[in-house]
Amino acid sequence: MEYAAAKSSMCRQCGRSFTPFAPKPGLKLRTTEEAPAPETSSSIFGKLEDFWKRQTSCVVECFECKRKQQVSGAATSTICPSCSAHIDLRDYKITSGFSRSIRTRGNVHLSGKGDLASSSVECQSALIEGRLRGNLHCDTATINYSGKIPGRISGRHVVVERKADIHCFRTVRAEHIEIKGRMSGEIIAQSVTVHRKGSLEGDVTARAISVDRGGMFSGQLAIGQVGLAQGELLGEQKPTASRPAGSTFQDAVARPLPAT
């Protein structure tokens, strides 16, 4: 059974997407009943977790039209009621080499032995413990990895754990970034917090930055409106011929000041 206006669907057995169509009138379809899966002894914790998922629900957002809907916690996929786009809700745990793109409203766990080489990863939350070579966009990203990250990282909340020691080649964009370990690279965020024993080295553009006692920050710092501080963010804005007579806050932060 599928939604009547659905433009795409996913096979529940093999996981491939296809275009659904109504069968011709008078066409007899033969269906085979699948044998029930053998019952396996599971732990009490697993049973309680499955029961909790069935009882709870969550709100997911469509990738295409951004419409939000409420789905069951045990669902693995759904169809957007507005644009009929398929929404993957599965969780991914990567323990070896993986090169396919991931686009899910579930969670992604990149284990210490995992190697994520896909060009794009979009998920709800991500735990990075292995090698990440692609671009990552998620709501919450927790990084517990030591090494170089060549891809872009963007999200609402990014946390660099205490045991992490990362060097980001691309700009890290987030609403809030917490540095508990060591990090080097360029950051564009609303707020940045360097905790005790944390270390941040690189160029930072943010509305606010906080360095706890025992933390360290070294690099260029620009405080002000994030949308006007970096030239790469001005592509969508049209240049104005005249400037206001009064001085603005952006004028005071046009030249980043070195901070140590």
N, C-alpha and C positions, 0 to 999 in steps of 0.2 A: 504494500500500500504506500502511495506517495501523494504529496500535495498536488492538486489538479493543475495549478499554474506553475509548477516547478520547471525550471529550465535546465537544471542539472541535479544529479543525485549521486550517491556513493553506494557501492555494493557492500552490504553488511558482511559478506563472506571473504572477498578478496581485497576490499579496500579501494578499488579503482572507481573513478568517477565516470559517468556516462550521461547521455541525454535521454530522459525517459519519454516514452511514447505510449499512446493508448493502443491496445490490441485491436485488430480488425474485427468487425461484427461477425459472429458465427465461428470465430476461431477457437478451437478447443485447446486449452493449455493443460499439459500434464504436469502435475506437481508431485514431487517425491518428498515424503516425510523423512526428515533427518532423524537418525537415532539419537536419543538423548545422550549427552556426554556422561561418561562414568563419573560417579561421585568420588571426590577426593577428600580426604580428611584434612581440614584446614584448622588453623588455630582459632581460639576464641576471639583473639584480637582482630583477625581477618574478618570473621563473621560480624563482629560489632561494627567494623569499618564499612562493610558493604551495607549493613542495615542503616547506618548513619547517612550514607550517600543517598540511599533511596528516600529517606525522610527529608533531606534538606534540598534546597534549590538555590540557584545562583542566577545572577543577571549577566548576560553576555551581550556584546556589541557586534553588529555586523561589520565585516571588513569593507564592504562596498558602500552601503548607504548610511552606516553609523547608527542604525536603529537598534535600540536595546530591547531585549525580551528576557523573560524568566523561563529557565529550563530546569529540569530535574538534575540533581547532583550526580546521578548515575548515568546520565546520557553521554554518549560518545560522539554524537554529531547532531546537528539540527539544521533546519531550513529557515532562512529569514522570511517572515510573513510579508515583508514589504517588497523586496526585490527578488526573492526566491533563490538567493545565493546560498551555497553550501557553507556551513560553519563547522570546522573540526573542533572537537572538545577534548580530544585525547591528550594524555600526558606522555611525554617522550623521555626515556632514559637512555643515554648514549654511552656505551661502554667500550666502543671500538671506533674504527674509521666510519664516518658518515658524511655523505656529500650531497644529499638531497635537500631541497629547500623545505623549511618547516613553516607552516602558517596555521596556528591553532590558538584557541582561547584557553588551552590547558597550560600545564607547566612543562618546562624542559630542564632536565638534570644532565649536565655534562660531567661525567665522572672523571676521576683522575687519569684513567687509562683511555679515555675517549679523545677523539680527534674530529672536531666538527669543521668540515671544510665546505659547507654549503654557502652559497652566495648570500642568502638571506634567511634570517630566522626571526619570526614574529610570534610572540607568545604572551601569556599573562604574567608569568614570573619565571625567572631563570636562575639556576644555581650553577656557576661556572667553576669547575674544579680541574678541568682538562684544557687541552689546546683549542682555542677558538680562532679560526682564520677567516670567518665570514662576518657579515654585518648582523648586529643583534638589536632588535627593537622590542621592548617589553615594558610592562607596567613597573615591575620591581626586579632588579638584577642584583644578585649577591655574588661577588667575585672572591674566590678563595684559591687563587692560582698564582704561581710565580713564573714569569716569562713575558714574552712579547705578544701583543695583541694587534695584528695588522688591520683588523676590520673596525667599522664604526660601531659605537655603543650609544644608544639613545633610549630614554625611558623617563618615567616619572620619578623613581627613587633608585639610586645606585649606591651600593654599599661595598666598600673594599675592606675585607676582613683583615684581622691582625697578622695572620700568617701569609697574606698575599704580598707579592712584590711584582708589580706589573709595569710595563712600559707600553703606552698606547701611541701608535703611529698616527691615528686619525683622531679628530676632535670628538670628545665625549660630551654629549648634550643630555641634560636632565634638569628636572625641576629642583631636586635636592640631591647632593652627593655627600656621603659620609666616608671619610678616610680614616680607617683604623690601622692600616698597615702602611705599605710604601707604594707610591704611585708617581709616575712621571708622564707628562703629556699635556695637551691643551684641553681646557675645560670651559664650556659655556653652560651656565646654570643659573637658576634663580638664587640658590643659596648653597654655600659650601661649608662643611664642618670638618675640621681636622682634629681628631680626638687625641688624647694623651698617648704618646709614643707613636703617633702617626706621622707620616712624612709625605709631603706633596711638593713636587718640583715641576715647574712649567708655567705656561701662561694661563691666567684665570680671568674670565670675564663673568661677573656675577653681580646681582643686586646686593648681596650681603655675604660676608665670609667670617667665620669664627674659628679661631685657633686656640684650643685648650692649652693649659699649662703643661708643658712637656711635649707638645706637638711642634712640628717644624714645617715652614713653608718658605720656598725660595723660587723666585721667578717674577714675571711681569704681572701686575694686578690692575684691573680696570673695574671700578665700581660704578654702577649706574644702570641704565636701561639696557637689557641684554640685546634687544632688537636693533639698537643703534650703535653699539660699541664695536662691532666687527664688520669689516667691509663686505665679507661674504654673505652677510645677512641683509644687505641693502639692495639686492638684485631686484626684488619685487617692488621696491618703492621708487616713485618718480622723483627726480631731483627738483628742488624748489629754486625759483629764481631769486627770491629775497629771503632774508632771515629776519626773525623778530627782533625788535629793537632791544627788548630786555634780555638779560643774560639768562640762560637756562642751565639746568643741571648737566645736560649732555655736553655743553661747552666745557665744563670744568673737568670732564673725564675723557675728553677726546684723545688725550695723550696718556697712555698707561704709565704709571709710576712704578719703578722697581721696588720690590718689598722683600725683605729677608726676615 
